[in-house]
Amino acid sequence: MKQALAVLGMVFIFVSGAAAQEHPAIGRLLTTTYFTLAPTSDAASSTLPLAVAPSALASSSGAPSPSVSAPASFSFAANAPSAAAPADPPQYVQGVHVIYNWQAYFGYTFFRFYEVPGTQRNTNGFNYSMVYYFKNWFGVDGEFAATRTSQNAFDGWFLFGGGGPRFRWSGPRGLELWGHVLFGYSHFTPQTSFGSQDAFAYEAGGGADINVLRSRWAVRLGADMVGSHFFDRYQYSPKVFAGIVYKF
């Protein structure tokens, strides 16, 4: 029995070799590795399917083997942050000044008093005022002015005190433009032969306050027209002044 099985095995090997020589494609099928594993990581190799070599199938069927191109490689760029948009230019605040309700002023005054037709006196002195603003543009103004004069070898004074409304406009860099109308009382010395030394008076004018180094201090320049009624006559006399303002 063993001898019979050995003989049959030799016959089978002989027949297989003869068939392979007659059909070369069959020989290649017998010698070609048909199954390959993708060279990937352990996790990927456990999930990828087995691939059959296409060249072996094409050879066995006698058809020309198509050229197989490698799969296109894809590059995955990291989600790099887009270029940052240019930042807005820095904002600079200019000309910010606090507006105060109270203002106190003291300064020099030049007053040219037209006493009677043909007679005028140049006087020099000071004036003082206080202002309170109920609103940014409207306030109440009180003023006292005293200027010294000389007449007929006698020294004298022209005094004025009054009050009234005041209006202002606050401009850039702490600049303030203002105007006022004041009504009050005036006194003139020395005694003259023209008449009384006391009279009703008023003044109207304006000026500008120029802020100093963004502080509470300012320089004031202004001019007024002073009206009075001495000696049964009306006088219209100019006054100019300059001084310092303190705001609080």
Solvent accessible surface area in square Angstrom, and as a share of the most:
residue,aa,sasa,rsa
1,M,181,0.81
2,K,175,0.74
3,Q,154,0.68
4,A,54,0.42
5,L,107,0.53
6,A,59,0.46
7,V,88,0.51
8,L,117,0.58
9,G,34,0.32
10,M,139,0.62
11,V,81,0.46
12,F,143,0.60
13,I,127,0.64
14,F,157,0.65
15,V,86,0.49
16,S,46,0.29
17,G,34,0.33
18,A,50,0.39
19,A,41,0.32
20,A,27,0.21
21,Q,159,0.71
22,E,126,0.56
23,H,89,0.40
24,P,88,0.55
25,A,29,0.22
26,I,75,0.38
27,G,18,0.17
28,R,115,0.42
29,L,58,0.29
30,L,128,0.64
31,T,115,0.67
32,T,49,0.28
33,T,96,0.56
34,Y,54,0.20
35,F,129,0.54
36,T,74,0.43
37,L,137,0.68
38,A,44,0.34
39,P,138,0.87
40,T,66,0.38
41,S,73,0.47
42,D,126,0.65
43,A,79,0.61
44,A,35,0.27
45,S,50,0.32
46,S,91,0.59
47,T,109,0.64
48,L,79,0.39
49,P,112,0.70
50,L,106,0.53
51,A,58,0.45
52,V,70,0.40
53,A,26,0.20
54,P,78,0.49
55,S,67,0.43
56,A,8,0.06
57,L,98,0.49
58,A,12,0.09
59,S,43,0.28
60,S,40,0.26
61,S,83,0.53
62,G,68,0.66
63,A,54,0.42
64,P,123,0.77
65,S,67,0.43
66,P,96,0.60
67,S,115,0.74
68,V,111,0.64
69,S,97,0.62
70,A,89,0.69
71,P,127,0.80
72,A,74,0.58
73,S,109,0.71
74,F,158,0.66
75,S,112,0.73
76,F,185,0.77
77,A,92,0.71
78,A,89,0.69
79,N,155,0.80
80,A,80,0.62
81,P,128,0.80
82,S,101,0.65
83,A,100,0.77
84,A,97,0.75
85,A,88,0.68
86,P,127,0.80
87,A,96,0.75
88,D,125,0.65
89,P,95,0.60
90,P,96,0.61
91,Q,152,0.68
92,Y,170,0.65
93,V,117,0.67
94,Q,138,0.62
95,G,30,0.29
96,V,100,0.58
97,H,46,0.20
98,V,105,0.60
99,I,70,0.36
100,Y,42,0.16
101,N,72,0.37
102,W,101,0.36
103,Q,1,0.01
104,A,23,0.18
105,Y,4,0.01
106,F,119,0.50
107,G,9,0.08
108,Y,113,0.43
109,T,0,0.00
110,F,65,0.27
111,F,4,0.02
112,R,70,0.26
113,F,1,0.00
114,Y,88,0.33
115,E,0,0.00
116,V,18,0.10
117,P,116,0.73
118,G,78,0.75
119,T,32,0.19
120,Q,76,0.34
121,R,56,0.20
122,N,82,0.42
123,T,0,0.00
124,N,71,0.37
125,G,20,0.19
126,F,72,0.30
127,N,2,0.01
128,Y,93,0.35
129,S,4,0.03
130,M,60,0.27
131,V,1,0.00
132,Y,66,0.25
133,Y,1,0.01
134,F,127,0.53
135,K,121,0.51
136,N,96,0.49
137,W,134,0.47
138,F,59,0.25
139,G,0,0.00
140,V,71,0.41
141,D,1,0.01
142,G,32,0.31
143,E,13,0.06
144,F,89,0.37
145,A,7,0.05
146,A,5,0.04
147,T,3,0.02
148,R,116,0.42
149,T,8,0.04
150,S,64,0.41
151,Q,7,0.03
152,N,116,0.59
153,A,106,0.82
154,F,130,0.54
155,D,84,0.43
156,G,1,0.01
157,W,99,0.35
158,F,9,0.04
159,L,50,0.25
160,F,5,0.02
161,G,27,0.26
162,G,18,0.17
163,G,32,0.31
164,G,16,0.15
165,P,45,0.28
166,R,1,0.00
167,F,95,0.40
168,R,14,0.05
169,W,143,0.50
170,S,44,0.29
171,G,17,0.16
172,P,92,0.58
173,R,171,0.62
174,G,10,0.09
175,L,53,0.27
176,E,8,0.04
177,L,78,0.39
178,W,18,0.06
179,G,24,0.23
180,H,6,0.03
181,V,56,0.32
182,L,0,0.00
183,F,110,0.46
184,G,22,0.21
185,Y,120,0.46
186,S,0,0.00
187,H,48,0.22
188,F,1,0.01
189,T,34,0.20
190,P,27,0.17
191,Q,109,0.48
192,T,22,0.13
193,S,115,0.74
194,F,91,0.38
195,G,31,0.30
196,S,72,0.46
197,Q,43,0.19
198,D,63,0.33
199,A,11,0.08
200,F,119,0.49
201,A,0,0.00
202,Y,68,0.26
203,E,0,0.00
204,A,45,0.35
205,G,28,0.27
206,G,20,0.19
207,G,19,0.19
208,A,23,0.18
209,D,0,0.00
210,I,82,0.42
211,N,25,0.13
212,V,56,0.32
213,L,166,0.83
214,R,151,0.55
215,S,45,0.29
216,R,99,0.36
217,W,124,0.44
218,A,0,0.00
219,V,54,0.31
220,R,4,0.01
221,L,90,0.45
222,G,15,0.14
223,A,50,0.39
224,D,9,0.05
225,M,92,0.41
226,V,5,0.03
227,G,1,0.01
228,S,5,0.03
229,H,72,0.32
230,F,2,0.01
231,F,15,0.06
232,D,131,0.68
233,R,108,0.39
234,Y,148,0.56
235,Q,6,0.03
236,Y,123,0.47
237,S,1,0.01
238,P,49,0.31
239,K,5,0.02
240,V,75,0.43
241,F,13,0.05
242,A,41,0.31
243,G,13,0.12
244,I,86,0.43
245,V,0,0.00
246,Y,76,0.29
247,K,8,0.03
248,F,86,0.36
